[in-house]
Structure formats: structure tokens, C-alpha cells
Amino acid sequence: NPIPTNWLVCMAVFLSGQAQDMTGKMVGIWFPISCFVAIGFEHIPANMFVLTMGLLAGADLTVWDIFIKNMVPTTLGNLFAGAFFVAFGYAYAFGSIGGNNKSPIPVTRCSQEDLEKSMEVHELGLEATPVSASTHAERQCAPC
């Protein structure tokens, strides 16, 4: 079934992209891909090898069978799942469909320039300017 296959692969990509360290990226990839393998979903690149080897070994299979029974349904399912399920999910979570609401969790990011300014202030022995609540709110980023 290509739709949940594509969803699991896209979730692995999304989770690895959201993780901040290598361990998080590996765990984020591991769970969806393990589920993908355990369920036994079809994967076109893997099947390209397996089905080609089957043809070379003399299996009761034709190139037309491979194309019609594997490549076409899987490609259509990937297209459908990627275009509708995954894209709609992202648009709802982060885009205009869901209202693009800001995260209730305060998110701040520190740029390299901020770090350099902080180091300059510290090296010169200057007093740092206190940050008011309104300035702090302005510096918060929209959710990623």
C-alpha cells in the first residue's frame, strides 16, 4: 500500500529534520523505517533490484508485470500521499490551512551575531542591556 509507505518515509524525513542532534536524527528515522519494514511495505528502489534479479533468475515475471503491478501503483500512491497527506499535514500544522498559529511553547533562537555581541560585551566589561518582555516577544521565531 503506497500511501502509508510514503507517509512513513516522509515522517522519517520530517523527524530527522526536526531533531537537533545526531542521536535524535537517528531515532527519528529508525521508528518510521522499522515500522515500514515490519509491515512489509513495497519500496521501488529495493524492488528494482529484487525484481530485476528475479527476471535474471528466470522467475515467472515480465517487465510489463513489474511496471504495471509495482511501479505504476507505487508511484501513484507516492504522488497522492506526498501531495495530499503529507503536504496537507504540513500546511495545517505550519501554514495557512491551520491558521498559522504561533506555538504556545516559547521558542527563541540565538544567531551567531548575538553570540558575537554577547562576547564583545563580556570582553569589554560592559553591562548588558536588560531585555524587556516586549523585546523578548519580538525576538521569538515562528514555529519551524
N, C-alpha and C positions, 0 to 999 in steps of 0.2 A: 504494500500500500504506500504509494509515493508521498501522500500528503503528510502523514505523521513522520515519515522518514525525513522529509525536508524540514519539518518543524523542529525535530530533534537536532539536526545538523545546524540549523540556524540558531537554536538555543545554545549550542556549544560555542558557536562563534560569538554570540552576544555575551554569554557568561565570561568567556575568556577576555573579551574586550572590556568588561566592567571590572575585572579583577585588577588589583593594584600591584600584586607581586607574582612571581613565577609559580609559587605553590597554589595560589588562588586560581591562576590561569589553568594549571594542570588539573585541578579538582573540578573546575568549571567545565572543562572539556570531557573529563572522564565520565561523569554521571550520564549525560545525554548519549554519549557514544556507546557506553556499556549497555544502556537500555536499548539502543538501536541494534546492537549485535545480539543481545539476549533474545529480543523479539524475532530476529531473523529477517529484518527488512532488506530489500534489494538495494544495491548500490551500483550504479552504472560503471564507474571505473573498475571496481572489483569484478563485476560481471564481464567486462570487456576481456579481461584476462581469462577467467574461468570458462566462459562460453567459447572463446577462440580456441582454448586448449581442448575443449570438448569436440569442436569441429575437427581439429587436427588429429584427435584420438579416434575419430570415427563414430562419434555419438549420432543418434538419430535426430539430427538438428540441421536446419538450413540457415543461411544468412538472413533470409526473409523472416524466419521464425524469431531470430534474435532481434531483428529490427521491429517487427510488429508486436511481439509478445513482451519485449523487455524495454527497448529504447523509447518507443513512442509513448507507452503509458507512463513510464517513469519520468520522462521529460515533461509531459503534460502535467503530471502531478507536481513536479518541482516548480513549474511555472505557476500553477494555480496556488500552491501553498505559499510560495515566495511572494507572489503578487497580492494575495488576499489575506491569508492568515498572518504571516509574519509582518508584512507592511502595514496591515490594519492594526495589528497589535502595537507596533511602534508608534503609529500615528495616534492611536488612542492614548498611549502612555505618555508620549512626549510631544505630540503635535496638535494640530487644530481640531481633530475629531474629539479628543478628550478634553478640550478646553485649554490645553497647555498650562495647567495649573502648576504653580511652583510647589516644590517638595516641602512637606511640613517639617522635614529634618533640615536644620541649618547646615548649609554647605558653604565652605569657604575654601578658596584656593590661594596659594601663595606663589606669585610669579618670581622669576629669577631677579627682576628689578627690585621687588620688595625685599628679597633677601639681601641684595647688594646695599640698598638703602639702610636696612637694619644693621648691617655690618659697619657701614660708614658711621652711623650714629654711635654705635658702640665703640668703635676705634677712636673717634674724636671726643668721646666722653660727654656727648651732648645728651640732654634729656629728651626722651621720646615724647611726641605729642600724643596726648590721650585721644583715643578713638571714641567718638560718641556713638550712641545706638543707631542714629540715622546714618552716619558714615558707614558703620558696620553693615547695615542692611543694604546700602548701595553697593558694597563690595561683594555681596553674595552672588554666586553664579546661578543661572537657571540649571535645573537638574540635567544631568548628562543623558 
